[in-house]
Amino acid sequence: MAPEMFPHMHPAQRWRVLIPRPLTPEAERVAGTRFNLRLASRPLSVAETLEGARAHDAQGMIIGTNLTLSAETIAALPAGLCVIATTGAGLDHIDLDAARARNIAIHNVPEIGAEDTADLTLMLLLMACRRATEHAATLRAGWPRRMGYAEKLGLRVTGRRLGIVGMGRIGQLVADRAKGFGMQVMYHQRRPAAGRSEPFFSDLDAMLPRVDTLSLHLPETEMTRGLLSAARIARMPHGSVLVNAARGGLVDEGALIEALASGQLAAAGLDVFCSEPGGNPALLALPNVAATPHVGSATEEARTGIALRCLDLVEEEMAQRLS
């Protein structure tokens, strides 16, 4: 293991923990006071992470969604490793069955970044409706003339009918924010959400014709992959808007491109794509797409809070197993 990979070696503490990518400065400081820590100075590959875990004989790891832990990778981890915490909201980058077979505890922290992801969702909704990408391009091109009275007009957000798909923590936060913009909110999921008064639809196909803006807030699973198909996009009113800050695989990207080109969808606000990193060049080339590179929780407060909670979870798990 090249020594420059881990410049932040800390004095030996009780338990050996590997963190194969940098965290925020405060989280790194706290991690160094709690563990016999190996902290990478750059994001490591899966092979480098395995090498580092073996060299450190790691008992715990804190990873992010940049690492995919397959069954083969989990089988190759040190025998004494008992806990992995991920800073990602989802767990789709970890083979949970393989971890369970090895009795490795898996933890995530979906709640801490929820407020920030809801903020980003509203930002993308506003950008998509008000054609922010196109107007920013005009400015960067030198703004050679005044805009015409009826040129590149956006869509009023107030009064729009927002359908939320998945009324979990983030979906509810988006609903509350949308009401502040005067939007009419309704939602779809299998069962009504406790304590919510918005119109509920157990049938997504029944809700789609009633909304002109759709926001997705579901994990990507075998059941939800490709949920927003060409047929479902066609059920929405012509000129609707789509926002997706959940998972790219929820949407048929080919159908989305066609709908944006035809005007069936007036615009889309996207933080996630089927292929990450990189995104979909054909989507990103469209002027009516407002996009960010999967940064829903990318605030100083959220990223520090998530990392600190991961440290807590690792320490708690180790205290139960190793004391």
N, C-alpha and C positions, 0 to 999 in steps of 0.2 A: 504494500500500500504506500503510494507516494506520500511523504510527510506533508507536502503543501496542500493536500486535500483537506487536512484537519489542523489548521493553525491554532484553533481555540481549545487546546487541551487544558483541562481543568484538574486540580488536585483530586485525588481519589476520594470519592464519597462512597456511599453504601452500595448503590445499585448502578449497573452499567447500562447506559442508554446511548443509542445512536440516533442522531437527527441528520438525515442525508441531504439537507439543503438549508440555506440560511433562513433565519426567522427575523422578526423585528428586533431592534437592539434591546428593548426591555425584556422581551421573552428570552432572548439569548442570555442576558444577565441572570435572570431568575433560574434558567435551566442549569447554568454553571454552578449555582449555589446548592442545587438539590441533588445532582447526580454525578457519578463518574462518567463524564460526558465526552462523546466524540461528536463534534458539530462540523459539518462540511462547510467549506467556504464558497461552494457553488453547488447547484443541483447535481446530484450524482445519478448515473444510469442505474438500471437494475443490477447489472453485473458489478458495478462499483459498490452499490449498496450491500450486496451479498458479501463482497470481499471485506468491506468495512465492518459488517456485522460479525463475521467470523473472526476477524483480527481483534476485535474488541470483546469477543464472546458476549455479545449484547444480550441483555435480558429484556430490554424494551426498545421500541422504536417509535418515533413520531414522524410520519410521512405526509405527503400531500398527494393530490390527484395526478401529479406529474409522474408518479410511479404506479405501474400496474403490477400487482402481486398476484401472479398466476398460481395455480396449484403446484406447478414445478418449482417456482421461486420459493413458495412457502415451505415446501418440503426440504429445500436447501438451506433454510435459515438455521442458526445455531440451536442445538438441542435445548438449551436453557432459556430460550426466548419465550416469554409468557404473555406479552401484551404489546399491541400495536394501536396507537391512536393516529387518526388521520385528521388533518386540518380541513379536509373537504366536507361539504355538507352531505354528500352521498357516499355510498359504499360500493358502487359499481366497479371500482378499480381494484377490488380485493376479492379473491375467491373465498367466500365465507365458509363454504363447505370444507375446503382444505384447511382453513384456520381452525375450524371446529374440530376436525379430525385430529389436529395436533394439540388441542386444548389451549390455543392461543386466543386470548380475549381481544376483541376488536371494539374500539370506541370511536365515535365521531361526535361533532359538536354542531348540529344543524341550527340550533336556536340563536347563537350569538351573532351570526352575520345576517339574520333574517331582516332586520330593520334596514340594513344597507342594501340588500338585494331588492327590497321593496322600493327604496328610493331610486335605485337604478332602473327598475321596471317603469316607474312613472317618468323618469327622465327619457327613456327610450320611447315611451308612448307620446310624450310631448314632442320630441324630436321628429318622430315619424309623422304625426299629424301636421306639424308646422313646417315640414320640409327643411329641417335644419341642415341636413347634409348638403342639399342643393344651394341653400343660401350661403353656407360657409364656403362652398366652392366658388361662388360668385365673388365673395370678398377676397379670397386668396388669389383669384384671377385678376385682381386690380379694380373690381367694381367700376367698369368703364362707363356706365350710364345709369340713370335712375330706372328703377323697376317700373314697368307698365302697370296701370291701374288694375288690370285683370290678369296680370302675369304671375305664374307660379304661386297661385293662391293655395294656402293650406286649408286644413279642416279645423273647425272650432271644436275644442275639447269639451267645454261645458255642454251638458245635455246629451253627450254620447252615451250609448247603451253598452256598457262593459260586461262581457261575459268572462268570468274567472273559471278556469278549469283546474280544480284542485284547491279546496278551501282549507288548507292547512295553515300553519303559522304565517308563511309569507303571503299566501293568497288573502288571508284576512287583513294583513297589514296593507296590502295593495288596495283592497276594498275600502278601508278606512281613508286612505290617502285620496283615492279616486272620488270619494264623496266630497272631499274638500274642494275638488274642482267641479262640483256640480254634476258629476256623472251618475247615471242610473246603473246600479250594480245588480247583477244576478250571477248565479254560479251553478256549476255542475260537479258532482262527485257521486259516489255510490249511495251515500247516506247523508242526511242533513247534518250540518255542522252545529254543534251545541252552542246556543246563545246567539245565533245569527238570525237576523230578521229579513235578509234579502231573499228574493224569489229563488227557490231551489229546483233544480232539474236533475233527476236521476238519469235521464236520457240526454246525452250530449246532442244527438241529432235533432231533438226537439228544441233545444236552446239556441242552436246556431242561427236559425232564421230570425230570431228575435234580438240579436245583438249586431252592432256595427263595429265593435272593437272586441278583440279576444286576447286574453292573457293566459299563458300556460304556466302551471305551477305543480307539476307532477314529476316524480322520479322516472327515469327510463328503465323499463322492465320489458320482458317479453310481451306483456299485455299492452303496454303503452307505446311501444316502438311503432312509429308511423301512424300514430293516433290521428293526426291531422292530415288526412289523405286528400287527394284531388276531389273526391266526391264530397267530403265534408267541407272543404273550402268553397265548393260550388253551392253549398246550402246557405252560406252567409250572404247577406245582401251585397249587391254589386258596390264596389268602392269601400269595402270594409278595411280595417287595420288589424294587423296581427302583431303581438308582442310576445317574444319568447326569451326569458332569462332563466329557464329551468335546465333543459337538456336538448341538444340539437336533434337527437334521434326521435323526438316526439313528432317531428314534422317531416313529411315527404318533401325534400328540398327541390326535387325536379318539379313537382306540382306547384310549389311555392314560387319558383321562378316564372313558370307559365302564368300563374295568377297575377303576379306583379307586372308582368309584361302586357297582359291583356286588359288590365284595369279591374279585374274581379276583386283584387286587393289594391287599394290605393297606395298602401305603404306598409312597411314592416319595420319593427324595431327589434334587433337581434343581438343578444349577448353570447349566444351559444350556436354551435354548428355540428353537423354530423362528423366532420373531420377536424380535430383539434390537436395541435395548433395548425394554423394555416387558414382555416375556414373554407368557404366555398367561393372561389374567384368569380364564378358566374353570378352569384348572389351579390357579392361585394361590388361588382361593376355596375349594378343597377342604381340609378340616381334616387329611387324612392325607397332605399334601404338605409336606415340609420343603424349603425353597428358599433359594438365594442367587443374587445377580445376576452370574453369570459372573465369579467372583473366584478361580478355581483357583490362580493364581500370585500373588495379591495379598498378599504379605508384603514388608516392607522389604528383607529379604535377597534375595529372588528378583527383585523389580523392579529393584533396583540392579544385581544381578549380570547380569541380562538386558541392561539398557541398556549396561553397561560392555562386555559381550561384543559387542554390536552396534557400539559404537565401534571395537573392535578389528577387527572384520570389515570395516567401511568403510575404516579406515585401511590394512589389509592389501591390500584390493582396489585402492585408489587407488595404493598404492606400486607394485603390479605394472603398473598401466595408465598412470600419469601421471608416474612418475619419469623 
